[in-house]
């Protein structure tokens, strides 16, 4: 599993704090140093995958025990636009969901990352 962290994602709460949104990946921007190399995510990078209606999970800190939303449940929606991979996730009324909402509202969490299998 590869992970990429996105500084320009600007995750925020919407819908009275019941939902979060932002960009899990942005296009045409150099990544930070990934151990001697840098990457750029190009437009269209997610098109084929999204077209296959994948089962994608929105996780807190890439922890599979901290599920915030899921595409197959309709609680996570993903779209690719000109800027990147946009998401909206309906937060669960769980301890993790409430903690994430509070941390975003306070400004402690303001970035996203995405994971993928090569």
N, CA, C and O atoms as a GROMACS GRO file, in nm:
protein
  472
    1UNK      N    1   0.084  -0.118   0.000
    1UNK     CA    2   0.000   0.000   0.000
    1UNK      C    3   0.088   0.124   0.000
    1UNK      O    4   0.174   0.140   0.087
    2UNK      N    5   0.068   0.209  -0.096
    2UNK     CA    6   0.138   0.336  -0.104
    2UNK      C    7   0.047   0.446  -0.047
    2UNK      O    8  -0.075   0.437  -0.058
    3UNK      N    9   0.107   0.548   0.014
    3UNK     CA   10   0.031   0.660   0.068
    3UNK      C   11   0.094   0.789   0.020
    3UNK      O   12   0.216   0.801   0.014
    4UNK      N   13   0.009   0.886  -0.013
    4UNK     CA   14   0.056   1.018  -0.051
    4UNK      C   15  -0.021   1.120   0.030
    4UNK      O   16  -0.144   1.113   0.041
    5UNK      N   17   0.051   1.216   0.086
    5UNK     CA   18  -0.009   1.318   0.170
    5UNK      C   19  -0.017   1.448   0.092
    5UNK      O   20   0.079   1.488   0.025
    6UNK      N   21  -0.131   1.513   0.100
    6UNK     CA   22  -0.162   1.629   0.017
    6UNK      C   23  -0.175   1.752   0.105
    6UNK      O   24  -0.270   1.764   0.183
    7UNK      N   25  -0.081   1.845   0.093
    7UNK     CA   26  -0.084   1.967   0.173
    7UNK      C   27  -0.190   2.065   0.127
    7UNK      O   28  -0.238   2.146   0.207
    8UNK      N   29  -0.228   2.061   0.002
    8UNK     CA   30  -0.319   2.162  -0.053
    8UNK      C   31  -0.463   2.112  -0.061
    8UNK      O   32  -0.542   2.166  -0.139
    9UNK      N   33  -0.498   2.013   0.017
    9UNK     CA   34  -0.631   1.953   0.005
    9UNK      C   35  -0.740   2.035   0.073
    9UNK      O   36  -0.854   2.032   0.027
   10UNK      N   37  -0.708   2.107   0.179
   10UNK     CA   38  -0.801   2.192   0.251
   10UNK      C   39  -0.932   2.122   0.285
   10UNK      O   40  -1.038   2.163   0.238
   11UNK      N   41  -0.925   2.020   0.365
   11UNK     CA   42  -1.044   1.950   0.410
   11UNK      C   43  -1.123   2.043   0.503
   11UNK      O   44  -1.064   2.118   0.581
   12UNK      N   45  -1.255   2.036   0.494
   12UNK     CA   46  -1.339   2.122   0.577
   12UNK      C   47  -1.470   2.052   0.607
   12UNK      O   48  -1.506   1.955   0.540
   13UNK      N   49  -1.541   2.103   0.706
   13UNK     CA   50  -1.674   2.049   0.735
   13UNK      C   51  -1.777   2.132   0.659
   13UNK      O   52  -1.759   2.252   0.638
   14UNK      N   53  -1.885   2.065   0.618
   14UNK     CA   54  -1.998   2.131   0.552
   14UNK      C   55  -2.126   2.069   0.607
   14UNK      O   56  -2.122   1.976   0.686
   15UNK      N   57  -2.238   2.121   0.565
   15UNK     CA   58  -2.369   2.069   0.607
   15UNK      C   59  -2.382   2.070   0.759
   15UNK      O   60  -2.426   1.971   0.818
   16UNK      N   61  -2.343   2.180   0.822
   16UNK     CA   62  -2.354   2.190   0.967
   16UNK      C   63  -2.262   2.095   1.041
   16UNK      O   64  -2.291   2.057   1.155
   17UNK      N   65  -2.153   2.056   0.979
   17UNK     CA   66  -2.057   1.967   1.043
   17UNK      C   67  -2.088   1.820   1.027
   17UNK      O   68  -2.015   1.736   1.080
   18UNK      N   69  -2.193   1.787   0.955
   18UNK     CA   70  -2.229   1.646   0.936
   18UNK      C   71  -2.153   1.581   0.821
   18UNK      O   72  -2.159   1.460   0.802
   19UNK      N   73  -2.082   1.662   0.745
   19UNK     CA   74  -2.013   1.613   0.626
   19UNK      C   75  -1.878   1.682   0.616
   19UNK      O   76  -1.863   1.798   0.656
   20UNK      N   77  -1.779   1.611   0.562
   20UNK     CA   78  -1.651   1.673   0.531
   20UNK      C   79  -1.630   1.667   0.381
   20UNK      O   80  -1.684   1.580   0.312
   21UNK      N   81  -1.550   1.761   0.331
   21UNK     CA   82  -1.521   1.762   0.188
   21UNK      C   83  -1.380   1.816   0.168
   21UNK      O   84  -1.323   1.881   0.256
   22UNK      N   85  -1.326   1.786   0.052
   22UNK     CA   86  -1.193   1.835   0.017
   22UNK      C   87  -1.139   1.757  -0.100
   22UNK      O   88  -1.213   1.689  -0.171
   23UNK      N   89  -1.010   1.767  -0.119
   23UNK     CA   90  -0.942   1.696  -0.225
   23UNK      C   91  -0.847   1.594  -0.165
   23UNK      O   92  -0.756   1.629  -0.089
   24UNK      N   93  -0.868   1.469  -0.198
   24UNK     CA   94  -0.778   1.364  -0.154
   24UNK      C   95  -0.649   1.363  -0.234
   24UNK      O   96  -0.546   1.313  -0.187
   25UNK      N   97  -0.654   1.419  -0.354
   25UNK     CA   98  -0.536   1.432  -0.440
   25UNK      C   99  -0.557   1.554  -0.528
   25UNK      O  100  -0.669   1.583  -0.569
   26UNK      N  101  -0.450   1.625  -0.555
   26UNK     CA  102  -0.456   1.740  -0.646
   26UNK      C  103  -0.362   1.713  -0.764
   26UNK      O  104  -0.260   1.645  -0.751
   27UNK      N  105  -0.400   1.768  -0.878
   27UNK     CA  106  -0.324   1.744  -1.001
   27UNK      C  107  -0.215   1.848  -1.022
   27UNK      O  108  -0.222   1.961  -0.973
   28UNK      N  109  -0.113   1.806  -1.097
   28UNK     CA  110  -0.009   1.896  -1.149
   28UNK      C  111   0.071   1.968  -1.041
   28UNK      O  112   0.114   2.082  -1.063
   29UNK      N  113   0.091   1.906  -0.927
   29UNK     CA  114   0.173   1.964  -0.821
   29UNK      C  115   0.276   1.862  -0.777
   29UNK      O  116   0.244   1.745  -0.753
   30UNK      N  117   0.400   1.905  -0.766
   30UNK     CA  118   0.506   1.816  -0.720
   30UNK      C  119   0.482   1.775  -0.576
   30UNK      O  120   0.448   1.857  -0.492
   31UNK      N  121   0.500   1.648  -0.550
   31UNK     CA  122   0.491   1.598  -0.413
   31UNK      C  123   0.612   1.643  -0.334
   31UNK      O  124   0.707   1.699  -0.389
   32UNK      N  125   0.608   1.618  -0.205
   32UNK     CA  126   0.727   1.636  -0.124
   32UNK      C  127   0.825   1.524  -0.160
   32UNK      O  128   0.790   1.432  -0.233
   33UNK      N  129   0.946   1.533  -0.110
   33UNK     CA  130   1.047   1.431  -0.135
   33UNK      C  131   0.998   1.298  -0.080
   33UNK      O  132   0.966   1.286   0.038
   34UNK      N  133   0.993   1.199  -0.166
   34UNK     CA  134   0.945   1.066  -0.128
   34UNK      C  135   1.061   0.967  -0.116
   34UNK      O  136   1.048   0.849  -0.148
   35UNK      N  137   1.174   1.016  -0.069
   35UNK     CA  138   1.290   0.930  -0.053
   35UNK      C  139   1.380   0.933  -0.175
   35UNK      O  140   1.425   0.828  -0.221
   36UNK      N  141   1.407   1.052  -0.226
   36UNK     CA  142   1.494   1.066  -0.342
   36UNK      C  143   1.421   1.088  -0.473
   36UNK      O  144   1.485   1.100  -0.577
   37UNK      N  145   1.291   1.093  -0.470
   37UNK     CA  146   1.214   1.122  -0.591
   37UNK      C  147   1.088   1.198  -0.554
   37UNK      O  148   1.045   1.198  -0.438
   38UNK      N  149   1.028   1.263  -0.653
   38UNK     CA  150   0.904   1.337  -0.636
   38UNK      C  151   0.807   1.294  -0.745
   38UNK      O  152   0.849   1.249  -0.851
   39UNK      N  153   0.679   1.307  -0.718
   39UNK     CA  154   0.577   1.265  -0.814
   39UNK      C  155   0.482   1.380  -0.844
   39UNK      O  156   0.472   1.476  -0.768
   40UNK      N  157   0.413   1.365  -0.956
   40UNK     CA  158   0.304   1.454  -0.993
   40UNK      C  159   0.186   1.364  -1.030
   40UNK      O  160   0.201   1.272  -1.110
   41UNK      N  161   0.069   1.391  -0.972
   41UNK     CA  162  -0.053   1.321  -1.010
   41UNK      C  163  -0.112   1.398  -1.128
   41UNK      O  164  -0.138   1.518  -1.119
   42UNK      N  165  -0.133   1.328  -1.238
   42UNK     CA  166  -0.182   1.391  -1.360
   42UNK      C  167  -0.334   1.383  -1.371
   42UNK      O  168  -0.395   1.289  -1.318
   43UNK      N  169  -0.395   1.481  -1.438
   43UNK     CA  170  -0.539   1.474  -1.463
   43UNK      C  171  -0.574   1.342  -1.532
   43UNK      O  172  -0.502   1.296  -1.620
   44UNK      N  173  -0.684   1.284  -1.491
   44UNK     CA  174  -0.728   1.158  -1.547
   44UNK      C  175  -0.677   1.036  -1.470
   44UNK      O  176  -0.712   0.923  -1.504
   45UNK      N  177  -0.595   1.058  -1.367
   45UNK     CA  178  -0.533   0.947  -1.294
   45UNK      C  179  -0.636   0.856  -1.228
   45UNK      O  180  -0.608   0.738  -1.206
   46UNK      N  181  -0.753   0.908  -1.195
   46UNK     CA  182  -0.853   0.829  -1.123
   46UNK      C  183  -0.973   0.790  -1.210
   46UNK      O  184  -1.062   0.719  -1.164
   47UNK      N  185  -0.976   0.837  -1.332
   47UNK     CA  186  -1.094   0.820  -1.419
   47UNK      C  187  -1.134   0.674  -1.437
   47UNK      O  188  -1.250   0.640  -1.418
   48UNK      N  189  -1.040   0.590  -1.474
   48UNK     CA  190  -1.073   0.449  -1.500
   48UNK      C  191  -1.121   0.379  -1.373
   48UNK      O  192  -1.218   0.304  -1.376
   49UNK      N  193  -1.053   0.405  -1.263
   49UNK     CA  194  -1.092   0.343  -1.137
   49UNK      C  195  -1.232   0.387  -1.096
   49UNK      O  196  -1.316   0.304  -1.060
   50UNK      N  197  -1.258   0.517  -1.100
   50UNK     CA  198  -1.390   0.566  -1.061
   50UNK      C  199  -1.499   0.513  -1.152
   50UNK      O  200  -1.612   0.491  -1.109
   51UNK      N  201  -1.466   0.492  -1.279
   51UNK     CA  202  -1.562   0.438  -1.374
   51UNK      C  203  -1.602   0.295  -1.344
   51UNK      O  204  -1.706   0.248  -1.392
   52UNK      N  205  -1.522   0.224  -1.266
   52UNK     CA  206  -1.552   0.085  -1.232
   52UNK      C  207  -1.634   0.073  -1.104
   52UNK      O  208  -1.659  -0.038  -1.057
   53UNK      N  209  -1.677   0.187  -1.048
   53UNK     CA  210  -1.756   0.191  -0.925
   53UNK      C  211  -1.688   0.112  -0.812
   53UNK      O  212  -1.745   0.016  -0.761
   54UNK      N  213  -1.569   0.153  -0.774
   54UNK     CA  214  -1.491   0.079  -0.674
   54UNK      C  215  -1.549   0.093  -0.534
   54UNK      O  216  -1.626   0.185  -0.506
   55UNK      N  217  -1.513   0.002  -0.448
   55UNK     CA  218  -1.549   0.006  -0.306
   55UNK      C  219  -1.436   0.080  -0.233
   55UNK      O  220  -1.338   0.019  -0.191
   56UNK      N  221  -1.452   0.211  -0.220
   56UNK     CA  222  -1.349   0.297  -0.159
   56UNK      C  223  -1.395   0.336  -0.019
   56UNK      O  224  -1.512   0.367   0.003
   57UNK      N  225  -1.302   0.335   0.074
   57UNK     CA  226  -1.331   0.374   0.212
   57UNK      C  227  -1.258   0.502   0.246
   57UNK      O  228  -1.142   0.521   0.208
   58UNK      N  229  -1.326   0.589   0.317
   58UNK     CA  230  -1.265   0.709   0.373
   58UNK      C  231  -1.225   0.672   0.516
   58UNK      O  232  -1.311   0.644   0.600
   59UNK      N  233  -1.095   0.671   0.541
   59UNK     CA  234  -1.042   0.627   0.671
   59UNK      C  235  -0.974   0.742   0.743
   59UNK      O  236  -0.919   0.832   0.679
   60UNK      N  237  -0.977   0.739   0.874
   60UNK     CA  238  -0.900   0.835   0.952
   60UNK      C  239  -0.761   0.775   0.976
   60UNK      O  240  -0.748   0.667   1.032
   61UNK      N  241  -0.659   0.846   0.932
   61UNK     CA  242  -0.519   0.803   0.945
   61UNK      C  243  -0.492   0.667   0.881
   61UNK      O  244  -0.409   0.590   0.930
   62UNK      N  245  -0.561   0.638   0.771
   62UNK     CA  246  -0.542   0.511   0.698
   62UNK      C  247  -0.568   0.389   0.786
   62UNK      O  248  -0.519   0.280   0.758
   63UNK      N  249  -0.646   0.407   0.891
   63UNK     CA  250  -0.676   0.298   0.985
   63UNK      C  251  -0.805   0.229   0.940
   63UNK      O  252  -0.911   0.292   0.941
   64UNK      N  253  -0.800   0.101   0.902
   64UNK     CA  254  -0.922   0.033   0.856
   64UNK      C  255  -1.026   0.015   0.966
   64UNK      O  256  -1.141  -0.019   0.937
   65UNK      N  257  -0.988   0.038   1.091
   65UNK     CA  258  -1.086   0.033   1.200
   65UNK      C  259  -1.155   0.167   1.223
   65UNK      O  260  -1.246   0.176   1.306
   66UNK      N  261  -1.113   0.271   1.150
   66UNK     CA  262  -1.169   0.406   1.168
   66UNK      C  263  -1.235   0.451   1.037
   66UNK      O  264  -1.189   0.546   0.973
   67UNK      N  265  -1.341   0.381   0.997
   67UNK     CA  266  -1.410   0.411   0.872
   67UNK      C  267  -1.503   0.531   0.893
   67UNK      O  268  -1.587   0.531   0.982
   68UNK      N  269  -1.485   0.632   0.809
   68UNK     CA  270  -1.570   0.751   0.813
   68UNK      C  271  -1.681   0.743   0.708
   68UNK      O  272  -1.789   0.797   0.729
   69UNK      N  273  -1.655   0.677   0.597
   69UNK     CA  274  -1.753   0.664   0.491
   69UNK      C  275  -1.707   0.562   0.389
   69UNK      O  276  -1.592   0.518   0.389
   70UNK      N  277  -1.801   0.524   0.301
   70UNK     CA  278  -1.771   0.420   0.204
   70UNK      C  279  -1.856   0.441   0.079
   70UNK      O  280  -1.975   0.468   0.088
   71UNK      N  281  -1.794   0.428  -0.037
   71UNK     CA  282  -1.869   0.452  -0.160
   71UNK      C  283  -1.986   0.355  -0.176
   71UNK      O  284  -2.094   0.395  -0.219
   72UNK      N  285  -1.965   0.228  -0.143
   72UNK     CA  286  -2.073   0.130  -0.163
   72UNK      C  287  -2.189   0.152  -0.068
   72UNK      O  288  -2.300   0.105  -0.094
   73UNK      N  289  -2.167   0.224   0.041
   73UNK     CA  290  -2.275   0.256   0.135
   73UNK      C  291  -2.341   0.390   0.099
   73UNK      O  292  -2.443   0.427   0.157
   74UNK      N  293  -2.281   0.462   0.003
   74UNK     CA  294  -2.335   0.592  -0.034
   74UNK      C  295  -2.297   0.704   0.061
   74UNK      O  296  -2.347   0.816   0.049
   75UNK      N  297  -2.208   0.675   0.156
   75UNK     CA  298  -2.168   0.776   0.253
   75UNK      C  299  -2.038   0.847   0.213
   75UNK      O  300  -1.994   0.939   0.281
   76UNK      N  301  -1.977   0.804   0.103
   76UNK     CA  302  -1.859   0.868   0.046
   76UNK      C  303  -1.883   0.883  -0.103
   76UNK      O  304  -1.918   0.788  -0.172
   77UNK      N  305  -1.863   1.005  -0.152
   77UNK     CA  306  -1.879   1.033  -0.293
   77UNK      C  307  -1.748   1.090  -0.347
   77UNK      O  308  -1.691   1.181  -0.288
   78UNK      N  309  -1.702   1.036  -0.459
   78UNK     CA  310  -1.576   1.077  -0.521
   78UNK      C  311  -1.602   1.124  -0.663
   78UNK      O  312  -1.678   1.061  -0.737
   79UNK      N  313  -1.539   1.234  -0.700
   79UNK     CA  314  -1.544   1.281  -0.838
   79UNK      C  315  -1.408   1.336  -0.875
   79UNK      O  316  -1.336   1.392  -0.792
   80UNK      N  317  -1.373   1.321  -1.000
   80UNK     CA  318  -1.251   1.381  -1.052
   80UNK      C  319  -1.290   1.505  -1.130
   80UNK      O  320  -1.371   1.498  -1.222
   81UNK      N  321  -1.232   1.619  -1.092
   81UNK     CA  322  -1.255   1.742  -1.166
   81UNK      C  323  -1.121   1.797  -1.215
   81UNK      O  324  -1.021   1.725  -1.211
   82UNK      N  325  -1.118   1.918  -1.261
   82UNK     CA  326  -0.994   1.975  -1.316
   82UNK      C  327  -0.887   1.995  -1.210
   82UNK      O  328  -0.768   2.001  -1.243
   83UNK      N  329  -0.925   2.007  -1.083
   83UNK     CA  330  -0.830   2.031  -0.975
   83UNK      C  331  -0.774   1.901  -0.916
   83UNK      O  332  -0.657   1.897  -0.877
   84UNK      N  333  -0.856   1.796  -0.910
   84UNK     CA  334  -0.808   1.671  -0.852
   84UNK      C  335  -0.921   1.576  -0.818
   84UNK      O  336  -1.027   1.578  -0.881
   85UNK      N  337  -0.897   1.492  -0.718
   85UNK     CA  338  -0.995   1.394  -0.671
   85UNK      C  339  -1.072   1.455  -0.554
   85UNK      O  340  -1.021   1.462  -0.442
   86UNK      N  341  -1.194   1.499  -0.582
   86UNK     CA  342  -1.278   1.564  -0.483
   86UNK      C  343  -1.361   1.460  -0.410
   86UNK      O  344  -1.405   1.362  -0.469
   87UNK      N  345  -1.380   1.481  -0.280
   87UNK     CA  346  -1.463   1.389  -0.203
   87UNK      C  347  -1.559   1.464  -0.113
   87UNK      O  348  -1.532   1.577  -0.070
   88UNK      N  349  -1.670   1.400  -0.084
   88UNK     CA  350  -1.761   1.440   0.022
   88UNK      C  351  -1.793   1.315   0.101
   88UNK      O  352  -1.821   1.211   0.043
   89UNK      N  353  -1.787   1.326   0.232
   89UNK     CA  354  -1.808   1.211   0.319
   89UNK      C  355  -1.903   1.249   0.431
   89UNK      O  356  -1.879   1.346   0.503
   90UNK      N  357  -2.011   1.173   0.446
   90UNK     CA  358  -2.105   1.192   0.557
   90UNK      C  359  -2.044   1.129   0.681
   90UNK      O  360  -2.024   1.008   0.687
   91UNK      N  361  -2.014   1.213   0.781
   91UNK     CA  362  -1.949   1.161   0.901
   91UNK      C  363  -2.045   1.078   0.985
   91UNK      O  364  -2.161   1.115   1.001
   92UNK      N  365  -1.998   0.966   1.038
   92UNK     CA  366  -2.082   0.885   1.126
   92UNK      C  367  -2.091   0.949   1.264
   92UNK      O  368  -2.002   1.023   1.305
   93UNK      N  369  -2.199   0.918   1.333
   93UNK     CA  370  -2.213   0.965   1.472
   93UNK      C  371  -2.145   0.863   1.562
   93UNK      O  372  -2.208   0.795   1.642
   94UNK      N  373  -2.013   0.857   1.548
   94UNK     CA  374  -1.929   0.768   1.628
   94UNK      C  375  -1.824   0.854   1.696
   94UNK      O  376  -1.810   0.972   1.664
   95UNK      N  377  -1.750   0.797   1.788
   95UNK     CA  378  -1.645   0.874   1.855
   95UNK      C  379  -1.544   0.926   1.754
   95UNK      O  380  -1.501   1.041   1.762
   96UNK      N  381  -1.505   0.841   1.659
   96UNK     CA  382  -1.409   0.883   1.557
   96UNK      C  383  -1.467   0.996   1.472
   96UNK      O  384  -1.399   1.095   1.446
   97UNK      N  385  -1.590   0.981   1.429
   97UNK     CA  386  -1.655   1.084   1.348
   97UNK      C  387  -1.663   1.217   1.421
   97UNK      O  388  -1.634   1.321   1.363
   98UNK      N  389  -1.702   1.214   1.547
   98UNK     CA  390  -1.710   1.338   1.627
   98UNK      C  391  -1.572   1.398   1.648
   98UNK      O  392  -1.556   1.520   1.641
   99UNK      N  393  -1.472   1.313   1.675
   99UNK     CA  394  -1.335   1.364   1.695
   99UNK      C  395  -1.280   1.428   1.568
   99UNK      O  396  -1.218   1.534   1.574
  100UNK      N  397  -1.303   1.365   1.453
  100UNK     CA  398  -1.256   1.421   1.326
  100UNK      C  399  -1.324   1.555   1.300
  100UNK      O  400  -1.257   1.652   1.264
  101UNK      N  401  -1.454   1.562   1.318
  101UNK     CA  402  -1.529   1.686   1.298
  101UNK      C  403  -1.472   1.798   1.386
  101UNK      O  404  -1.448   1.909   1.337
  102UNK      N  405  -1.452   1.770   1.513
  102UNK     CA  406  -1.400   1.870   1.606
  102UNK      C  407  -1.259   1.914   1.566
  102UNK      O  408  -1.228   2.033   1.570
  103UNK      N  409  -1.174   1.819   1.529
  103UNK     CA  410  -1.036   1.853   1.492
  103UNK      C  411  -1.030   1.936   1.364
  103UNK      O  412  -0.944   2.023   1.351
  104UNK      N  413  -1.119   1.910   1.269
  104UNK     CA  414  -1.125   1.991   1.147
  104UNK      C  415  -1.175   2.130   1.180
  104UNK      O  416  -1.118   2.229   1.134
  105UNK      N  417  -1.281   2.140   1.259
  105UNK     CA  418  -1.336   2.270   1.295
  105UNK      C  419  -1.235   2.356   1.371
  105UNK      O  420  -1.233   2.478   1.355
  106UNK      N  421  -1.153   2.293   1.454
  106UNK     CA  422  -1.050   2.366   1.529
  106UNK      C  423  -0.931   2.405   1.443
  106UNK      O  424  -0.852   2.492   1.480
  107UNK      N  425  -0.918   2.341   1.326
  107UNK     CA  426  -0.804   2.368   1.239
  107UNK      C  427  -0.686   2.276   1.264
  107UNK      O  428  -0.580   2.293   1.203
  108UNK      N  429  -0.702   2.178   1.354
  108UNK     CA  430  -0.594   2.084   1.382
  108UNK      C  431  -0.573   1.987   1.266
  108UNK      O  432  -0.460   1.946   1.239
  109UNK      N  433  -0.680   1.951   1.197
  109UNK     CA  434  -0.672   1.869   1.076
  109UNK      C  435  -0.714   1.957   0.960
  109UNK      O  436  -0.824   2.012   0.959
  110UNK      N  437  -0.624   1.972   0.862
  110UNK     CA  438  -0.656   2.055   0.747
  110UNK      C  439  -0.603   1.996   0.616
  110UNK      O  440  -0.603   2.064   0.513
  111UNK      N  441  -0.559   1.872   0.620
  111UNK     CA  442  -0.504   1.808   0.501
  111UNK      C  443  -0.559   1.667   0.485
  111UNK      O  444  -0.617   1.610   0.577
  112UNK      N  445  -0.539   1.613   0.366
  112UNK     CA  446  -0.581   1.476   0.336
  112UNK      C  447  -0.465   1.399   0.277
  112UNK      O  448  -0.362   1.455   0.241
  113UNK      N  449  -0.486   1.270   0.267
  113UNK     CA  450  -0.393   1.184   0.196
  113UNK      C  451  -0.472   1.075   0.129
  113UNK      O  452  -0.589   1.053   0.160
  114UNK      N  453  -0.408   1.006   0.037
  114UNK     CA  454  -0.476   0.895  -0.028
  114UNK      C  455  -0.381   0.776  -0.035
  114UNK      O  456  -0.259   0.792  -0.041
  115UNK      N  457  -0.440   0.659  -0.033
  115UNK     CA  458  -0.362   0.537  -0.042
  115UNK      C  459  -0.402   0.461  -0.168
  115UNK      O  460  -0.515   0.474  -0.216
  116UNK      N  461  -0.309   0.384  -0.220
  116UNK     CA  462  -0.338   0.307  -0.340
  116UNK      C  463  -0.245   0.188  -0.349
  116UNK      O  464  -0.139   0.184  -0.286
  117UNK      N  465  -0.286   0.091  -0.426
  117UNK     CA  466  -0.204  -0.028  -0.450
  117UNK      C  467  -0.145  -0.016  -0.588
  117UNK      O  468  -0.216   0.013  -0.685
  118UNK      N  469  -0.014  -0.037  -0.600
  118UNK     CA  470   0.054  -0.023  -0.728
  118UNK      C  471   0.035  -0.150  -0.810
  118UNK      O  472   0.086  -0.159  -0.922
   0.00000   0.00000   0.00000
